[in-house]
């Protein structure tokens, strides 16, 4: 037979372990949610980087056209 004091200690230990495992599961779930959120944010970053690249190329095209037009205007006698 287990003395009552030891029974109380074992019960307390069991409760602490149960709480610890519960917290572990909560943290594991939170980690998975954060990982999923991080993946979404990474996908957004990739899309934004592609947009930025597109706009940069488009800007260069516009700049080139303006330079060409200005060059053409320089040749016009006023």
N, C-alpha and C positions, 0 to 999 in steps of 0.2 A: 504494500500500500504506500501511496505517496502522501507525505504529510501535507497538511492544509497550506502551509506557507509556500511549499514548493509548487503546489497546485496553483496558487495565486500568481507565483512568478511565471509559471508556464503559460497561464492564461494571459498574463500581461505581455509576454513575449509573442504569443500567438497573435494577439491583437495588434501589436506593433508591426509584425511581419505582414499581417493582412493589410494594414494601412499603407505600409511601404509598397507592397505589390500593387495596391490600388493607385497610389501616386505614380508608380512606374508606368502603369497602363495609361494613365492620363497624359503623362509626359510623352510617351511613345506616340499616342494619338496626335498630340499637339505637334510633335516633330514631323509626323507624316503630313499633317495639314500645312505646316510651314514649308515643307519640301514641295508639295503640290503648288502652293502659292508662289514659291520661288521659280518653279518651272514656268508658270504663267507669265511672270515678270520677265524671265529670260526670253520667252517668245515675243513679248511686247517689245523688248529691246531690239531683238533681231529685226522685227518689222519696222521699227523706227529708224534703225540704221540703214535699212534698204531704202526707206523714204528719203532719208537725208542724202544718200548716195544719188538717188534719182534727181532730187532737187539741185544738188550740186552740179550734176552733169547738165541738167536743163539750164541752170544759171550760166554755165560756161558756154553753152550753145547760144544763148541770148546775148551774152557778152561778145562773142565772136561775130554775130550778125550785126550788132551795133557798131563794132569796130570796122566791119566791112562797109557799112553804110556811111560812117564818118569818113572813111578813106575815099569813098566815091564822091562825097561832098567836097572834099579837099580839091578834087580835080575839076570842079565846076568853077568857071570864072564868073564873078559877080560884077 
